[in-house]
Amino acid sequence: MNKKQLIEMLTKVLEGWESELARLSEEQLTTPGYVEKDRSIKDILAHLTGWQQVSVARLSAALEGRDPEYPRWSPELDVVHETNNDAVNAWIYGAYSARSWAEVHDEWRDRFHYVLQLAEAIPEEDWFVFGKPAWLGEYKLSAVVEGSHEHHQEHLDDLRSWLREQKGKMPG
């Protein structure tokens, strides 16, 4: 894999999300019941938006040659080592639950495009070296983009599966 393929992979999942979201009404996007009975598609997009902050912190740091400045969420949350993802996810849900669909979607899309801009700006030679930058430890920088892609693809696959199951059942 090379830098161009990484960016294409991420762009494709963005396009997949936008395509599926465009087919749905705001009611469909904001009604709980998506995958988990108490979450909406908006909630899942907010979840992805929250975790994108970690990717942005890492990619920005790599580009600027410094340590990442992770989101300043609740102090007991460990986003660096991702040791308690349930607590992080609950915090993200609480932080975004009162926001409108348009606000969540705009922030997600804008941050996703920023991830792509950062990825474009990082030199090819920095993507595939273990432990460069040093704060990555045993990982390559490409793992940040691959992880973001996998996370988005996993939830996109869930959305598509759920939509197939819901054909004819959803309002709008």
RARADA-V679823 format. One record per pair of residues at least 12 apart in sequence whose C-alpha atoms are under 7 Angstrom apart, sorted by sequence separation. I is the first residue (numbers start at 1). GAP is how many residues later the second one is. D is the distance in whole Angstrom. If there is no record, write none. Layout:
<<I & GAP & D> <I & GAP & D>>
//
This chain:
<<29 & 12 & 5> <30 & 12 & 5> <57 & 12 & 6> <128 & 12 & 5> <29 & 13 & 6> <57 & 13 & 6> <127 & 13 & 6> <128 & 13 & 6> <127 & 14 & 5> <128 & 14 & 6> <127 & 15 & 5> <54 & 16 & 6> <54 & 17 & 7> <53 & 18 & 6> <47 & 42 & 7> <50 & 42 & 6> <47 & 45 & 6> <47 & 46 & 7> <43 & 50 & 7> <46 & 50 & 6> <43 & 54 & 7> <46 & 58 & 6> <60 & 58 & 7> <42 & 59 & 6> <49 & 59 & 5> <52 & 59 & 7> <56 & 59 & 6> <59 & 59 & 6> <63 & 59 & 6> <42 & 62 & 7> <45 & 63 & 7> <67 & 68 & 7> <30 & 71 & 7> <62 & 71 & 6> <55 & 89 & 6> <48 & 104 & 7> <7 & 109 & 7> <7 & 112 & 7> <3 & 121 & 6> <35 & 127 & 7> <13 & 136 & 7> <6 & 139 & 7> <10 & 139 & 6> <13 & 139 & 7> <17 & 139 & 6> <13 & 140 & 6> <28 & 143 & 7> <25 & 147 & 6>>
//
